[in-house]
Amino acid sequence: MAKLVYYSGDVQGVGFRASAVWVARRHPVRGWVRNLGDGRVELFADGTEQAIEAFLMDVRDRMAGHIENEDAFERDTDATLAGFRVVG
C-alpha cells in the first residue's frame, strides 16, 4: 500500500520535510517528501497500511500547528524505493 499526501498551510520553511524524515525513522515506511511551488508539501509513503497510518499520524501530531489541510490519495506501491528522504 502507498499514499500520496498533500499538506497545505504554513508548511514550508518550518522544518516540515526534515521532521517527516525524522519521524519516518520510527516507522517501517519508505518514500519521499518535497516542497511544491504552490506552497504545499507533497509526501509519498509506502509500506503496510498500519505503518503508513501510524507514520502519517505522527507527522500530523508533530506538525499540527502548521497544517491547515491534508489531502491523501491511495497509490500503487513503489518497490524501487529505499528509505525515506527529501527529494526535488
BELKA-V853896 format. One record per residue. N is the residue number from 1. SS is DSSP state (H for helix, E for strand, C for the rest). PHI is phi in whole degrees, 0 to 359 (NA if undefined). D_LAST is the distance of its C-alpha to the last C-alpha in Angstrom with 1 decimal. Layout:
BEGIN
<<N SS PHI D_LAST> <N SS PHI D_LAST>>
END
This chain:
BEGIN
<<1 C NA 22.9> <2 E 213 19.4> <3 E 227 18.2> <4 E 250 15.4> <5 E 235 15.8> <6 E 247 15.0> <7 E 251 16.2> <8 E 233 17.6> <9 E 125 19.7> <10 C 267 19.1> <11 C 251 15.9> <12 C 250 13.7> <13 C 79 14.9> <14 C 235 17.0> <15 C 82 15.4> <16 H 299 14.3> <17 H 296 11.3> <18 H 297 13.4> <19 H 296 16.3> <20 H 297 14.9> <21 H 296 14.2> <22 H 298 17.7> <23 H 297 19.3> <24 H 299 18.0> <25 C 296 20.0> <26 C 268 23.1> <27 C 226 22.5> <28 C 280 22.6> <29 C 236 19.3> <30 E 228 16.2> <31 E 153 12.8> <32 E 203 9.5> <33 E 215 8.5> <34 E 206 6.0> <35 E 278 7.6> <36 C 251 8.9> <37 C 296 10.8> <38 C 269 14.0> <39 C 96 13.9> <40 C 272 13.3> <41 E 244 11.2> <42 E 250 10.5> <43 E 227 11.6> <44 E 241 12.8> <45 E 236 15.8> <46 E 233 18.0> <47 C 164 21.5> <48 C 286 25.0> <49 H 302 25.7> <50 H 297 27.2> <51 H 295 24.4> <52 H 295 21.8> <53 H 298 24.2> <54 H 295 24.9> <55 H 298 21.3> <56 H 295 20.6> <57 H 296 23.9> <58 H 294 23.0> <59 H 298 19.7> <60 H 302 21.9> <61 H 298 24.6> <62 H 291 22.5> <63 C 249 20.7> <64 C 306 23.7> <65 C 288 24.4> <66 C 246 21.1> <67 E 272 20.7> <68 E 260 22.8> <69 E 212 21.8> <70 E 222 20.2> <71 E 243 20.1> <72 E 243 19.8> <73 E 225 20.2> <74 E 286 21.4> <75 E 225 19.6> <76 C 288 20.5> <77 C 291 19.7> <78 C 231 17.5> <79 C 292 19.6> <80 C 279 17.1> <81 C 285 15.1> <82 C 223 16.2> <83 C 75 15.7> <84 E 224 13.2> <85 E 211 10.1> <86 E 277 7.1> <87 C 235 3.8> <88 C 55 0.0>>
END
